[in-house]
C-alpha cells in the first residue's frame, strides 16, 4: 500500500501539466531549473536540509554549519558556552534521528489538515521562488509575510500601464479621481471580507502605519472625566498615545494583570474590573486589548468583547499582529473599534494601518472649529471609507498594491494558512520539547506560556 506522500506525488505528477488554476504568471528563468517535487530537499519543511537528516539537526549538516561560523567569533570560555551550540552536549531524545523522508511522512500522518492543503506547496514554487534559489527556511508567517510574484508583476503592470507618471497623494474627497476611489474601495472591501464584515457594519480609515492609527484614535475618541481606560499589560507599545489622551481628559487608567505562569489574562481580576459598579454616567469606559499578546504571542479570548459590552464598556480590539494566522470574525464578535496593520498580512507594501469604527453605534465626522476627525456616539450615516495621511498621504500606487496583495491572499485562503501554521507550530513545539541534555536527560528548553500551543511560544 502506497503512503500518503506517494499517492500525493503520483496525483501531482499527473495533474502538473494540466493545471488550469495557477496564480500569476508561469514559472520561468532560473525557476525552470528548480526541482518541482513537493518533497525535495527544499520543501517548506526541509528548506536547506539534506536528504536523510532530520530538521532538528539540519544546521549541523549544512556546509555553512553554525559550528563553522562560530569559529569567526571570539571564545569566552566554558563559563559562557551555550549548550545549544555544541552538538556533543545535547541530544534530541532517547532515539536516533530518523531520515527526513520518514520524518516527513510521520508529520503528515499526525497533521491531516496540513496534508489536505499541500497544493499550497506548488504556490511556493510558482510565487516564492526566491526561497529555493537562496535556500531560505521559512515557517509560514513566523515573523512576517512574503510578497509573491503575482503581487510584484501586477503592481508593475499597473505602474507601467495605468498609473499616473507621478506618485501623488490621495485624499478621499469629492474631487478624488475615479481611479483613486476604485482602488481604495477594492482594498477596503477585500480587507473587510478578511474579517467577515462589510462597509454596512464598519467604517474604515486608512493611515500610513499602526503608530498613526493609535495616534489618530487617541485624538478621535471622546474620553470623559470619571470614565475608565482599561488596558492590558501586553498591549502594543503605541498604547501610550491612548493612555496620554485619557489622562489629559481626567479618565482613570487601570491595567488588567497577566498571569506570570502562562502570560494569560487573569480571568477573575478581569471579570471583577468589568462588572465593578460606580463608574461615571458616561458608561464604564473603554477596554483596549490585543487579540494576540505583543509580548508572548498568547492568543487572548475574544469572549472578553461580549462580556465587556454586556457590562457597559466599549471595546477597542488590536489585531495588528495576528491576521491572517488566526480568525477574527467581526460578524460574531463586534467591538466598537478595531486597530490593525497590514504589516503582518501582506509582504508588500508593508506598514499601512487601519481603524474600523462600528457604524451602528458611532460615526466619524469633522469638528467644526478645527476640521479634525472625531468619533461621535451616534449611528453613522456618511461614507464608509476614509484615508488620513498624517502629512504623508497614501498614494493610488499604494492602494493598487494592497488590492493585489489581498487578492492573492484570498486565492490562498486564510483557512489553509491557519491550518498550515497551526500544524507547523504544533510540530515545532513537540520537537523542541523533546530535546534533552545528554547529561542527566534534563529538558533543554522550558516553555513559559500556555499548553494550548499558541502561535508564539516563549522558551
Beta strands, then each sheet from edge to edge (+ up, - down):
strand 1: 90-91
strand 2: 202-207
strand 3: 228-232
strand 4: 252-256
strand 5: 285-290
strand 6: 313-318
strand 7: 337-341
strand 8: 353-358
strand 9: 363-366
strand 10: 373-376
strand 11: 385-387
strand 12: 436-437
sheet 1: 1+ 12-
sheet 2: 4+ 3+ 5+ 6+ 7+ 8- 2+ 11+
sheet 3: 9+ 10-
end
